[in-house]
Amino acid sequence: MPAVSKSQQKAAGAALAAKRGDTSVGELQGASKSMYQSMSEEQLEELASTKRKDKPDHKGHTRH
């Protein structure tokens, strides 16, 4: 499952870093904290490794 937005990819990267012990779990907030608790390291790796080109900054937001 690839990330659908840059913000989702960043949150997955933060959660992945915490899973691996590179950052503190206490530093996680919002989506990254939820992802840390509900997703495996493999799932987070897949989201975080998605190419960023042509991804919107946030899911579902359109600019006018």
C-alpha positions as CSV (number, residue, x, y, z in Angstrom):
1,M,0.0,0.0,0.0
2,P,1.8,3.1,-1.1
3,A,1.4,6.5,0.7
4,V,-1.2,8.7,-0.9
5,S,0.3,12.0,0.3
6,K,3.6,13.5,1.5
7,S,2.2,14.0,5.0
8,Q,1.2,10.3,5.2
9,Q,4.7,9.3,4.1
10,K,6.3,11.6,6.7
11,A,4.2,10.2,9.5
12,A,5.0,6.7,8.4
13,G,8.7,7.6,8.4
14,A,8.5,9.0,11.9
15,A,6.6,5.9,13.2
16,L,9.2,3.6,11.5
17,A,12.1,5.4,13.2
18,A,10.4,4.9,16.5
19,K,9.8,1.2,15.8
20,R,13.5,0.8,15.0
21,G,14.5,2.7,18.2
22,D,16.0,5.6,16.3
23,T,13.7,8.1,18.0
24,S,11.6,8.1,21.1
25,V,8.0,6.9,21.0
26,G,7.2,9.9,23.2
27,E,8.1,12.2,20.4
28,L,5.4,10.8,18.2
29,Q,2.1,12.8,17.7
30,G,-1.1,12.4,15.8
31,A,-1.0,10.1,12.8
32,S,2.5,8.9,13.4
33,K,1.6,7.8,16.9
34,S,-1.4,5.9,15.6
35,M,0.6,4.3,12.9
36,Y,3.2,3.2,15.4
37,Q,0.6,1.4,17.4
38,S,-1.4,-0.2,14.6
39,M,1.1,-1.1,11.9
40,S,4.0,-3.5,11.6
41,E,7.5,-2.4,10.7
42,E,7.1,-3.9,7.2
43,Q,3.9,-1.9,6.6
44,L,5.5,1.3,7.8
45,E,8.5,0.6,5.6
46,E,6.3,0.3,2.5
47,L,4.5,3.6,3.2
48,A,7.7,5.5,4.1
49,S,9.5,4.3,1.0
50,T,6.8,5.5,-1.5
51,K,8.2,7.9,-4.1
52,R,7.2,11.5,-3.3
53,K,7.0,12.9,-6.9
54,D,3.5,13.9,-7.8
55,K,2.1,13.3,-4.3
56,P,-0.2,16.0,-2.8
57,D,0.9,17.5,0.5
58,H,-2.2,16.2,2.2
59,K,-4.7,13.6,1.2
60,G,-8.0,14.8,-0.1
61,H,-7.2,18.5,-0.3
62,T,-7.6,20.3,-3.6
63,R,-6.3,23.7,-4.2
64,H,-8.3,26.4,-6.0
